[in-house]
Amino acid sequence: MSLTSPRRTTALALASVLALVLAACGGTGGSTAGHDHHAVAAATPSAEPTASGHERAHAQAAPVRHRPLRAGERRVEVRMPTTYTASPPTGVGTDDYRCFLLDPRTTSDQMITGFNILPGNPDVVHHVILFRVPPEQVAEAEAKDASTPGQGWTCFGDSGLGRGAGQQIDDAPWLGAWAPGGTEQTYAAGFGEPFSAGSRVIMQVHYNLLAGKAPDRSAAELRLTPASDRITPLVTQLFPAPVELPCRPEHGDGKLCDRAASVADVKARFGQGPGSTADLLHLLCGAGQVGEVQSCTRPVTQRQTVRGVAGHMHLLGTSIKVEVNPGRANARTLLDIPVWDFDDQGSRPIKPAVLQPGDTVRVTCHHSQALRDRLPAFHGIPDKYVVWGEGTTDEMCLGILLVTRP
């Protein structure tokens, strides 16, 4: 689906800056070191891990709960070539987003029917997103990797590769994601993500540095089956909403309690592009929403069927809801999490819900500054005017739909 005018213009800008997180957060991080430059990880069967010693121990730290393979399926593992130790790439803040180019070495068209993320060091890995790199973008990805010192490249926002207008929102190139509580994900029989012969995978890892520095060598397992017209393609659609959470009155004298100062701080930590998301979301969703409750309503412009839904916020989130046609006689709720659990952000399969042109989808999030007084991650960090940002102590409000289209 493409955004209608005048919102389409906003989507063009948002497409290059949203680091949207499917199943999202929870950890700490490390500092940049030299590694084997320009290496591209090769695929190995998941039963034959390539890591050794300390790295293998880390890779097994997250539970691996394999579901049995179905007829025609196989597992392929892709792993970072060497260990990586994170540091804030702008020199400011406590977060590092790094993209690693991985090669599953597919020689024929495949469908991804499931995935499993293996965070090499869960103590430093905040979340992981897998992006599809189609054959026509492989050269661009290889050039980006080769031109960046060290392993991989910095990728606040998205994967760092160019895409068409609005596609980062309405047809996100995601293959899967991991966050605390995440286990192996498998799609229902007859559904999958297209993966053309010669495609690559970008593994975006968000490292958070609040608890110190440590090396990581994460991996992912892809569940593949030969492409067939009997398998229906799945599309990931993203519904972001603004976050505009002022300081509490009794803490309103902080230097970042001014919105402009807080946005400038986000830009200093993540760059001008990703740091501008707070303002761009006002163009997409409308301005004027300030406080603990934020929402965004967008139109549906083509028929689609919702198969799964997820929500994403950070530490200050208290509840999230995704609704269809709110306020109308045919209103439906696709997702309602009245008590947000930061450590359980997995997607949820739902009874298929058909959306038609003329329908609307609304995501609504509640955040609370009061959680600063209860969570260790905010110890010693004063109140600030919270806007959309990439870091653990920033915030997001995001609904994610997994859909099929005729």
C-alpha positions in Angstrom: 0.0 0.0 0.0 1.2 3.5 -0.7 0.4 6.6 1.2 -2.1 9.0 -0.4 -1.3 12.7 -0.9 -0.3 14.8 1.1 1.0 12.1 3.4 3.0 10.4 0.7 5.6 13.1 0.8 6.1 12.3 4.5 6.6 8.7 3.7 9.4 9.4 1.4 11.4 11.1 4.2 10.4 8.6 6.8 11.5 5.7 4.6 15.1 6.6 5.2 15.0 7.2 8.9 12.8 4.7 10.8 14.7 2.0 12.6 11.5 0.2 13.3 11.8 -2.8 15.6 9.5 -5.8 15.0 9.9 -7.5 18.4 12.3 -5.2 20.0 14.4 -4.6 23.1 16.3 -5.4 26.3 20.0 -5.4 26.9 23.3 -3.6 27.1 26.4 -3.1 25.0 30.2 -2.7 24.2 33.2 -0.6 21.9 34.5 -0.7 18.3 37.5 -2.9 17.6 39.3 -4.0 14.5 38.1 -7.2 12.8 38.5 -9.1 9.5 37.4 -6.3 7.2 34.9 -6.8 4.4 34.2 -10.4 5.4 30.8 -11.7 4.4 29.5 -14.6 6.6 28.8 -17.9 4.8 25.9 -20.1 5.5 26.3 -23.3 7.5 23.7 -25.9 8.6 22.4 -25.0 12.0 23.4 -28.4 13.3 27.1 -27.5 12.6 27.9 -24.2 14.4 31.0 -22.5 13.3 31.7 -20.5 16.5 34.1 -22.0 19.1 34.9 -21.6 22.8 33.7 -18.3 24.3 31.7 -17.4 21.1 29.8 -20.7 21.1 28.9 -20.4 24.8 27.4 -17.0 24.1 25.5 -18.2 21.1 23.9 -20.9 23.2 23.0 -18.4 26.0 19.6 -17.8 24.5 17.3 -20.8 24.5 17.0 -22.6 21.1 13.6 -24.2 20.8 13.5 -25.7 17.4 10.2 -26.7 15.9 10.2 -29.8 13.7 11.0 -29.1 10.0 8.1 -29.6 7.6 8.2 -31.4 4.3 10.7 -29.6 1.9 12.1 -27.3 4.6 15.8 -27.0 5.7 17.6 -24.7 8.1 20.6 -22.5 7.1 22.6 -20.6 9.6 24.3 -17.2 8.9 26.7 -15.8 11.4 28.8 -12.7 11.9 32.3 -13.4 10.5 34.1 -12.4 13.7 33.3 -10.9 17.1 32.3 -7.3 17.2 32.6 -4.9 20.2 30.3 -1.9 20.1 30.8 1.8 20.8 28.6 4.9 20.1 29.6 5.7 16.5 28.9 9.5 16.9 31.0 9.5 20.1 27.8 10.4 22.1 25.3 8.3 23.9 25.1 4.6 24.8 23.8 2.9 21.6 25.3 1.4 18.5 23.3 0.0 15.6 25.5 -2.1 13.4 24.6 -3.9 10.1 26.4 -7.1 9.1 26.1 -8.5 5.5 25.5 -12.3 5.5 25.3 -14.8 2.7 23.0 -17.8 2.9 24.3 -18.9 -0.6 21.0 -19.6 -2.2 21.3 -20.7 -5.8 17.5 -21.0 -6.5 14.4 -19.0 -5.5 13.4 -19.8 -2.0 10.7 -18.9 0.6 11.6 -18.2 4.2 9.0 -20.0 6.3 10.5 -19.3 9.7 13.6 -17.9 11.4 15.5 -18.1 14.7 17.8 -15.4 16.1 20.8 -16.5 18.1 22.0 -13.5 20.0 25.7 -14.2 20.6 25.9 -12.3 23.8 22.4 -11.5 25.2 24.0 -9.2 27.8 24.9 -6.7 25.1 22.4 -7.3 22.3 19.4 -5.1 22.6 17.5 -6.4 19.5 18.2 -7.9 16.1 16.4 -7.3 12.8 17.0 -9.3 9.6 16.6 -7.4 6.3 16.3 -8.9 2.8 18.9 -7.7 0.2 17.6 -8.6 -3.3 20.2 -9.5 -6.0 20.0 -6.1 -7.6 21.1 -4.5 -4.3 23.9 -6.9 -3.4 26.6 -4.8 -5.1 25.5 -1.7 -3.2 25.6 -3.6 0.1 29.0 -5.0 -0.6 30.3 -1.6 -1.6 29.0 -0.1 1.7 30.6 -2.9 3.7 33.9 -2.5 1.9 34.0 1.3 2.3 33.4 1.1 6.1 36.3 0.4 8.5 35.8 -2.7 10.6 33.1 -5.3 10.2 29.8 -4.1 8.9 28.6 -0.5 9.0 26.7 1.9 11.2 22.9 1.8 10.4 20.8 4.0 12.7 17.4 4.1 11.0 17.1 1.3 8.5 19.6 -1.0 6.8 21.3 1.9 5.1 20.4 0.7 1.6 18.3 2.8 -0.8 14.7 1.8 -1.3 11.6 3.1 -3.2 9.2 5.7 -1.9 7.4 4.8 1.2 8.4 1.1 1.1 10.1 1.1 4.4 6.7 1.6 6.0 4.2 -0.2 3.7 6.4 -3.0 2.4 9.2 -3.3 4.9 12.1 -5.5 3.8 12.1 -7.4 7.1 12.7 -11.1 7.3 12.4 -11.3 11.1 13.5 -9.9 14.4 14.5 -10.9 17.9 13.9 -9.4 21.3 13.8 -10.7 24.9 11.4 -13.6 25.1 11.8 -14.4 21.4 12.1 -18.0 20.2 12.0 -19.7 16.8 9.2 -18.3 14.7 7.5 -20.3 12.0 4.8 -19.2 9.6 1.6 -21.1 9.1 1.8 -23.7 6.4 1.4 -22.2 3.0 2.9 -18.8 3.9 6.4 -17.4 3.6 8.8 -14.5 2.8 10.1 -14.4 -0.8 13.9 -14.9 -1.0 15.3 -14.8 -4.6 18.4 -16.7 -5.7 21.5 -14.8 -4.9 19.9 -12.6 -2.2 21.8 -11.7 0.9 20.7 -10.9 4.5 21.6 -7.8 6.5 21.5 -8.5 10.3 21.1 -5.2 12.1 22.1 -5.5 15.8 21.3 -2.9 18.3 23.9 -2.8 21.1 23.2 -0.8 24.2 26.2 0.3 26.4 24.5 1.0 29.7 26.0 -2.0 31.4 29.5 -1.9 29.9 31.3 -3.4 26.9 31.6 -7.0 25.8 32.2 -8.8 22.4 29.4 -10.3 20.4 29.0 -12.8 17.5 25.4 -13.2 16.8 23.8 -15.5 14.2 20.5 -16.3 12.6 18.8 -19.5 11.4 16.6 -19.3 8.3 14.0 -21.9 7.6 14.0 -22.3 3.8 11.8 -24.1 1.3 11.8 -24.0 -2.6 9.7 -21.2 -4.0 6.2 -22.3 -5.1 2.9 -20.8 -6.1 1.5 -22.8 -3.3 3.1 -20.5 -0.8 1.5 -17.1 -0.3 4.0 -14.2 0.2 3.8 -12.3 3.5 4.4 -8.5 3.8 5.4 -6.5 6.9 3.6 -3.2 7.3 4.6 -0.6 9.9 2.4 1.8 11.8 4.5 4.3 13.8 3.0 7.0 16.0 4.7 10.0 17.6 6.1 10.1 21.1 5.8 13.5 22.9 6.3 12.9 26.6 7.2 16.1 28.6 9.1 16.1 31.8 7.2 15.8 35.0 6.5 19.3 36.5 8.6 18.6 39.6 11.5 17.7 37.4 11.0 20.3 34.7 14.2 22.2 35.2 16.4 19.6 33.5 18.5 20.8 30.5 16.7 18.4 28.2 13.2 19.2 29.3 12.9 21.6 26.4 11.7 19.7 23.3 14.1 21.5 21.0 17.0 20.6 23.2 15.9 17.0 23.4 15.5 16.6 19.7 19.0 18.1 19.2 20.3 15.5 21.7 18.7 12.7 19.6 20.3 14.1 16.4 23.7 14.3 18.2 23.5 10.6 19.2 22.0 9.1 16.0 22.6 11.6 13.2 20.4 14.2 11.5 18.3 11.6 9.5 17.2 9.2 12.3 17.1 12.2 14.7 14.5 13.9 12.6 11.9 11.1 13.0 10.0 12.9 15.8 9.2 15.8 13.5 8.5 13.7 10.5 6.0 11.7 12.4 4.0 14.9 13.0 3.7 15.2 9.2 2.5 11.6 8.9 0.2 11.6 11.8 -0.6 15.2 12.6 0.8 17.5 15.3 -0.6 18.6 18.6 -0.5 15.3 20.6 1.5 15.9 23.7 1.3 13.8 26.9 1.2 10.3 28.0 -1.1 9.0 25.2 -0.1 9.2 21.6 -1.8 7.7 18.5 -1.6 7.7 14.7 -4.4 6.8 12.3 -3.7 5.9 8.7 -5.9 4.9 5.8 -5.9 1.4 4.1 -5.7 1.9 0.3 -5.7 -1.7 -0.9 -7.3 -5.0 0.1 -5.1 -7.1 2.5 -5.5 -9.7 5.1 -3.8 -9.4 8.5 -2.3 -12.6 9.7 -0.2 -11.5 12.7 0.3 -8.3 14.8 2.9 -7.0 17.2 3.6 -3.8 19.2 6.8 -2.1 20.1 7.7 0.4 22.8 10.7 0.9 25.1 11.0 1.1 28.9 8.5 3.9 29.6 5.7 2.1 27.7 2.7 1.1 29.8 0.1 -0.1 27.2 -0.4 -0.4 23.4 -3.4 -1.0 21.2 -3.9 -1.6 17.4 -7.4 -1.0 16.1 -9.2 -1.0 12.8 -11.9 1.6 12.2 -12.0 3.0 15.7 -15.3 4.8 16.4 -17.2 3.1 13.6 -19.8 0.4 13.8 -17.4 -2.1 12.3 -14.5 -1.3 14.7 -12.2 -4.2 15.6 -9.2 -4.5 17.9 -6.2 -6.4 16.4 -3.9 -6.0 19.4 -4.5 -4.9 23.0 -1.8 -5.1 25.6 -3.1 -3.3 28.7 0.0 -3.9 30.7 3.2 -3.6 28.6 5.9 -6.2 29.2 9.2 -4.9 27.9 10.6 -8.5 28.0 7.8 -10.0 25.9 7.4 -8.3 22.6 6.8 -11.2 20.3 4.3 -11.1 17.4 0.9 -12.7 17.9 -1.0 -14.7 15.2 -4.6 -13.6 14.9 -7.7 -14.9 13.2 -7.4 -13.5 9.6 -8.8 -10.0 9.4 -9.6 -8.6 6.0 -9.0 -4.8 5.5 -10.5 -2.9 2.6 -9.8 0.5 1.0 -11.6 3.0 3.2 -10.7 1.3 6.4 -8.3 2.9 8.9 -5.7 1.5 11.2 -4.8 3.2 14.5 -2.0 2.5 16.9 -2.2 4.0 20.4 0.6 4.0 23.0 0.7 5.0 26.7 4.0 6.0 28.2 4.8 7.2 31.8 7.8 9.2 33.1 7.0 7.7 36.5 8.7 4.5 35.5 12.0 6.3 35.6 11.9 6.0 39.4 11.5 2.3 39.3 13.8 1.0 36.5 17.6 0.6 37.0 18.3 1.7 33.4 17.3 5.2 34.4 19.4 5.4 37.5 21.2 8.7 37.5 19.5 9.9 34.3 17.4 13.0 34.9 14.0 13.6 33.3 14.0 14.7 29.7 11.3 15.5 27.1 11.0 12.1 25.5 10.6 11.9 21.7 11.0 9.0 19.2 14.6 7.8 19.3 16.8 4.8 18.7 18.2 4.3 22.2 17.0 2.2 25.1 16.1 5.2 27.2 14.4 6.9 24.3 11.0 5.8 23.2 9.0 4.4 20.2 5.3 3.7 19.5 4.9 1.1 16.7 2.3 -1.3 15.5 3.4 -4.0 13.1 1.1 -6.0 10.8 2.0 -9.1 8.9 -0.3 -9.2 5.9 -1.1 -11.0 2.7 -2.3 -9.2 -0.4 -4.2 -10.4 -3.5 
